[in-house]
């Protein structure tokens, strides 16, 4: 029988009766099981792309469970391994936990506890593989989206991101809606030493009103002697990776208190158990408003703000880097045409003037939406943009940027000061771009 590897559980046990009974228990729970009586046979079914979890007894003939665990770690240290042990082997199992084993259960174990542990392990494994696939896709596409541009603000931001990615500290990202906070967080993760680990994103505004702490930190009403039980929260899932707290400005005050404790002590004990399990996480938080203003109004804890604000990255709104609008728009046009499979792009004079004069309160997100509408012909069409079908993206951006500046000069009859006001860019920046693009304002003074 062929199984979906994303759902596969490899179970290794040399006791035939126990193996048969456990297979039945797991299959009744909807889990797909591939069972082996020997560790070496199980090892042959495991590769770095394995999407499931391994459950193995420790004491077996031939290769034992600890040796199997070591061999699996050599294949991929992030494959979850759950060890099953007798009471005499608990010390060994605890040592394996320190070495990276996902969990251990002592015989005789309760079936529901094994199932709960397996489900947590499967969720963790799928998250790791998803992040690997996303990272591989991002590296091949080198998609910088809202961070494209030549303005001093965006150039400084890109340099800061490169520097901060290598430093394993918590970071607060502030910026208006649509400025690319989520993208910056993922780039920081992609280029950090935690790149192979989970990136767990939490929308703080969407946390359950009934039990937000349980969702973050987990809960457990019973702790069994044979191992860990209860539901682990998002913090636990982010262990060794990144906990991304999106829109932290919308987090409830009681949860802020727990988060502060986590940041200071890295203590994520379940809400009703007194057994802390310190996680190894990096916290990246975002806010669409100034947290200092919220703290002054009593809507955000000042001590949490001070803890988060050690490193704060501010993303400039598009109105503060208007010289990047042509580059960004050209990028979004090319991206939209590729995704939608449309023909040549045409734009009306009214749409072009909107591009130049609009303040873009929705920032890059609004600009991207506008580009999609333009590509789909949902804006009035009349004036065709320069033909760039045979050019590279860099050359297309250069040509489009020149076209926008020339249109501004044409509409102001070659008055550079007036064109600067229309384009809303610094005078020095406009002159530099005109020189680089070989644009002579005098040619437009008599038109």
Buried (B, 14 or more C-beta within 10 A) or exposed (E): EEBEBBBBBBBBBBBEEBBEEBBEBBEEBEBBBBBBBBBEEBBEBBEEEBBBBBBBBBBBEEBBBBBBBEBBBEEBEBBBBBBBBBEEBBEBBEEBBEEBBBBBBBBEBBBEBBBBBBBBBBBBBBBBBEBBEBBEEBEEEEBBBBBBBBBEBBBEBBEBBEEBBEEEEBBBBBBBBBBBBBBBBBBBBBBBEBBBBBBBBBEBEEBEEEEBBBBBBBBBEEBBEBBBBBBBBBBBBBBBBBBBBBBBBBBEEEBBBBBBBBBEEBBBBBBEBEEEBEBEBBBBBBBBBBBBEBBEEEBBBEEBBEBBBEBBBBBBBBBBBBBBBBBBBBBBBBBBBEEEEEEEBBBBEEBBBBBBEBEBEBBBBBBBBBBBEBBEEEBEEEBEBEEBEEEEBEEBBBBBBBBBBBBBBEBBEBBBEBBBEBBBBBEEBBBBBBEEBEBEBEEBEEE
